[in-house]
């Protein structure tokens, strides 16, 4: 299988798979974790986590602003199912319907990150 080349959506440079310690240093929370990092890092502060087993990117590269929005969206979303309000599956289905997404699109992508925190907060 041909490996897909990942590019930074901000500057257009290629992104490379690197140990998370290349960005976080000794503050790396998960040992042996990896990130796709823009080759222009740190000038371009864009990166995304990689799945532990497959090393596939967990989404699109994000700058600091988008990473913070994703964190807030995950906090709001996770509260919905961790509080017992609904199951995790129900929460995904609810969010999918609220945002008008099909099942494939219902992931913590750019669109969801920008909208779901406020949607979950008003549920």
N, C-alpha and C positions, 0 to 999 in steps of 0.2 A: 504494500500500500504506500502511495506517495504521501510524504509528510507535507501538511499544509503550512505555508509560510504565514506567520502572523505579523501584521503591521500595526503601528500605533495610529489610532484615529485622530490624534492631535497634530503630530508632526510628520507622519508618513514613513518614519524609519521602521526598520525591521525590529521585531521583539525576539528576545532570546530566553530560553529556559535557564534559570539560574537558581541556586540555592537561596532560600528566603533570607539567609544571613547576609547576602549581598546587599539587601535593602535594610533589614532590621538589625544587623549586627548581632550582638549578644542578647538583644531583646527579643529574638525570635521565639515565639510562643510554642510552636510545634516543631520538634526536632525532625530533621530530614524532610522538611516541607520545601516546596519549590514555587517559584513565581515566573510568569512571563513578564519580562522587564523591557521597556523600550531601550534600544541600543544607545539612545542619547541620554539615558539616565546618568546623573541626576539633573541635567539641564531640563530634560523633559521628565516630569515626575509621574510617569504613567506605568502602571503594572496591574496584574491580576493574578490571583492564586491559581495553582494547578492541582488537579485531582491527584490524590496520593498514589492511587494504583495505576491510572492510565497516563498521567502527566498531561492530560488534555486541559485546556484553559477552562476555568470555571465561569467564564463570561467574556466580556470585552475588556480591554485595557481601560483603566480609569485614572483620571488625575485625582488630586487630593479632594477637590470639591465633590466629584461624583462618588469617590470612595466613602466620604462622610455621609452622603445622601443614601448610599446603599446600606451603610451601617444602621442609620436611623430607620430605614424601611424594614430591615430585618428585625430590629428591636420591636417595632410596632406589630409586624406580622407574627413574629414568634410569640409575643404576649397573647395574641388571640387564641392560639392553640395550647400554649403551655399553661394558661390560666384555667383551662377547662371549658372556655366559652364554646369551643368546637374542636373537632379533631383536626390534625394537621391536614389531612386530605380534604376535609370540609372547608378549611381555611383557604387552601389553594383553589378549590372550586368557586368559593365566594369571591376571591380576588379576581379570578379569571373572568367571572361574569361581570363584576364591577368595571373592569378595564376593557371589556369587549375583546378578549383574547381567545385564540384557540389553545388547545392543550399544549402544543409545541411552543407557543409563545409565552406560556405562563411560567416563566422563570424570573429570577431577580435580574432582569435586564435593565437597560437604560430607561425604558419607558416606565417600567414598574417602579424602579428606584425613585424616579422623579415624582410619582403620583401616590404610591401606596401608603407612605407614612401618614399623609393627611387623610386618606380614605379610611385607614384602619383607626385613626384617632377619632373619627366621627361615627364609627360603627355603633 
